C-alpha cells in the first residue's frame, strides 16, 4: 500500500513508547516503521541527549549519573536537560502538526505523560508502556555494551509509577516484530 500524506491533525498518529533502558523501545519503534501502512518518523530521546555539550555530562545543570550501588545508577537531570527534553516534546508536536506520523521512544521521570497529552491532544495520540522483568533488562543492558550497567535498575521502580497507558506490553514475551504488529493492529497503524 503506498503512503499517502495528510494534514488533518485528527488523522495524524503519534505513538509514545515509555520504558526502562534496554526494554526494547527502539527495536519496537523500528519494527513499527517497517510494518505500519503509514510512514512513521522515529524520534529517540537519546538523540536529543547527544545534542548536549560534553561539559553538561556529569554537571548538575546537565545529566548526572549517580552510582547508588554496584547494580544501580540513578540519573538526575538539570535545567539544560529539562529544557532540551521539553523542546523535544514540542518538536514532536510541531512535526505532527505538519502531518508527520511519529513513533517516539522516551523514558519518563516526571510528568512527561501529562505534557505529551496536553501537547498532542489534537492528534490521534497513544501512550504505550513497555515492560520486562528486571533480570531481562539487566541481561539486555549487559549484551548491548553501549549503556552504563545499572541504568535499567535505577529506572525500574520509577518510570511506570502512577502512569496510565493505552496499551501495556511485556517485551520479554515476544520479539520486536510481533510487538510492533500488535501495536499496529490495536491502533490501526
C-alpha positions as CSV (number, residue, x, y, z in Angstrom):
1,X,0.0,0.0,0.0
2,X,1.5,3.4,-1.0
3,X,2.0,6.1,1.6
4,X,-0.4,9.0,1.4
5,X,0.0,12.3,3.1
6,X,-2.5,14.1,5.3
7,X,-2.5,17.3,7.3
8,X,-5.7,16.6,9.2
9,X,-4.4,16.6,12.8
10,X,-7.1,14.2,13.9
11,X,-5.7,11.6,11.4
12,X,-2.0,12.2,12.4
13,X,-0.9,9.4,14.7
14,X,1.6,9.8,17.5
15,X,2.7,6.7,19.5
16,X,4.9,7.3,22.5
17,X,6.7,4.3,24.0
18,X,7.8,4.6,27.6
19,X,10.1,2.0,29.2
20,X,13.3,1.5,31.0
21,X,16.6,1.4,29.3
22,X,17.1,-1.8,27.2
23,X,13.4,-2.8,27.4
24,X,13.3,-2.7,23.5
25,X,11.8,0.7,22.7
26,X,14.0,1.4,19.7
27,X,13.7,-2.1,18.3
28,X,9.9,-2.0,18.6
29,X,9.8,1.5,17.0
30,X,11.9,0.4,14.1
31,X,9.7,-2.6,13.6
32,X,6.6,-0.4,13.6
33,X,8.3,1.7,10.9
34,X,8.7,-1.5,8.8
35,X,5.2,-2.9,9.4
36,X,2.9,0.1,9.6
37,X,0.9,1.1,6.5
38,X,1.7,4.7,7.2
39,X,5.2,6.4,7.2
40,X,6.2,6.9,10.8
41,X,9.2,9.1,11.8
42,X,11.1,7.7,14.7
43,X,12.3,10.1,17.5
44,X,14.6,8.9,20.2
45,X,15.1,10.7,23.5
46,X,18.8,9.6,23.3
47,X,19.2,11.6,20.0
48,X,18.3,14.8,21.9
49,X,20.6,13.9,24.8
50,X,23.5,13.5,22.3
51,X,23.0,17.2,21.4
52,X,24.2,18.2,24.9
53,X,27.6,19.8,25.1
54,X,30.1,17.3,26.6
55,X,30.6,19.5,29.6
56,X,26.9,19.0,30.5
57,X,27.5,15.4,31.3
58,X,28.2,14.9,35.0
59,X,27.4,18.5,35.7
60,X,24.5,19.5,38.0
61,X,22.9,21.6,35.2
62,X,23.1,18.7,32.7
63,X,23.0,15.0,33.2
64,X,24.4,13.3,36.3
65,X,24.8,9.5,36.7
66,X,25.0,8.7,40.4
67,X,26.0,5.1,41.2
68,X,23.8,4.0,44.1
69,X,25.4,0.6,44.4
70,X,27.2,-2.0,42.1
71,X,23.9,-2.7,40.2
72,X,22.0,0.6,40.2
73,X,22.6,4.0,38.6
74,X,20.3,7.0,39.4
75,X,20.1,9.6,36.6
76,X,19.5,13.2,37.6
77,X,18.6,15.9,35.1
78,X,19.5,19.5,35.5
79,X,18.0,22.6,33.8
80,X,19.8,22.1,30.5
81,X,18.4,18.5,30.1
82,X,14.9,19.5,31.3
83,X,14.8,22.3,28.7
84,X,16.2,20.1,25.9
85,X,13.6,17.4,26.6
86,X,10.7,19.9,26.8
87,X,12.0,21.1,23.4
88,X,11.9,17.6,22.1
89,X,8.2,17.2,23.1
90,X,7.3,20.5,21.5
91,X,9.3,19.5,18.4
92,X,7.3,16.2,18.2
93,X,4.1,18.2,18.4
94,X,5.3,20.6,15.7
95,X,6.3,17.7,13.4
96,X,2.9,16.0,13.9
97,X,1.3,19.4,13.2
98,X,2.7,19.2,9.7
99,X,1.1,15.8,9.2
100,X,4.0,13.6,10.2
101,X,3.1,10.3,11.9
102,X,5.5,9.9,14.8
103,X,6.8,7.0,16.9
104,X,8.7,8.2,20.0
105,X,10.8,6.3,22.4
106,X,11.2,8.0,25.7
107,X,11.9,7.4,29.4
108,X,9.6,9.3,31.8
109,X,11.0,10.6,35.1
110,X,8.4,13.2,35.9
111,X,5.2,14.5,34.4
112,X,6.1,13.8,30.7
113,X,2.9,11.8,30.1
114,X,0.8,14.8,31.2
115,X,2.8,17.2,28.9
116,X,2.5,14.8,26.0
117,X,-1.3,14.5,26.4
118,X,-1.5,18.3,26.5
119,X,0.7,18.9,23.5
120,X,-0.7,16.1,21.4
121,X,-4.4,16.3,22.3
122,X,-5.4,17.4,18.8
123,X,-3.8,14.2,17.2
124,X,-4.5,10.5,17.3
125,X,-2.2,10.0,20.3
126,X,-1.4,6.8,22.2
127,X,0.9,6.1,25.2
128,X,2.3,2.6,25.3
129,X,4.1,1.2,28.3
130,X,6.8,-1.4,27.5
131,X,7.7,-3.7,30.4
132,X,10.1,-6.6,31.0
133,X,11.3,-8.3,34.2
134,X,14.4,-6.7,35.8
135,X,16.7,-9.7,35.1
136,X,15.7,-9.5,31.4
137,X,16.6,-5.8,31.0
138,X,19.8,-6.3,33.0
139,X,20.9,-9.0,30.6
140,X,20.0,-6.9,27.6
141,X,21.9,-4.0,29.1
142,X,25.0,-6.1,29.5
143,X,24.7,-7.5,26.0
144,X,24.3,-4.1,24.4
145,X,27.7,-2.8,25.5
146,X,26.7,0.9,24.9
147,X,25.0,1.6,28.3
148,X,26.1,2.2,31.8
149,X,25.3,-1.0,33.6
150,X,22.7,-0.2,36.2
151,X,20.6,2.3,34.3
152,X,17.7,-0.1,33.8
153,X,17.6,-1.0,37.5
154,X,17.8,2.7,38.5
155,X,14.8,3.4,36.3
156,X,12.9,0.2,37.0
157,X,10.7,1.2,40.0
158,X,10.3,4.8,38.9
159,X,9.2,5.3,35.3
160,X,5.9,3.5,35.2
161,X,4.7,4.6,38.7
162,X,1.3,6.3,38.5
163,X,1.1,6.2,34.7
164,X,-2.0,5.2,32.7
165,X,-1.3,3.6,29.4
166,X,-3.4,3.0,26.3
167,X,-1.6,-0.3,25.9
168,X,0.9,-2.2,28.1
169,X,3.2,-4.9,26.6
170,X,5.8,-7.2,28.2
171,X,8.7,-7.2,25.7
172,X,10.2,-10.4,27.2
173,X,7.2,-12.4,25.8
174,X,7.7,-11.7,22.1
175,X,10.2,-10.4,19.5
176,X,10.0,-6.7,18.4
177,X,8.2,-7.6,15.1
178,X,5.4,-9.3,17.0
179,X,5.1,-6.5,19.5
180,X,5.0,-3.9,16.6
181,X,2.4,-6.0,14.8
182,X,0.2,-5.9,17.9
183,X,0.6,-2.1,18.3
184,X,-0.2,-1.6,14.6
185,X,-3.3,-3.7,14.9
186,X,-4.6,-2.2,18.1
187,X,-4.1,1.4,16.9
188,X,-4.8,0.9,13.2
189,X,-1.3,1.9,12.0
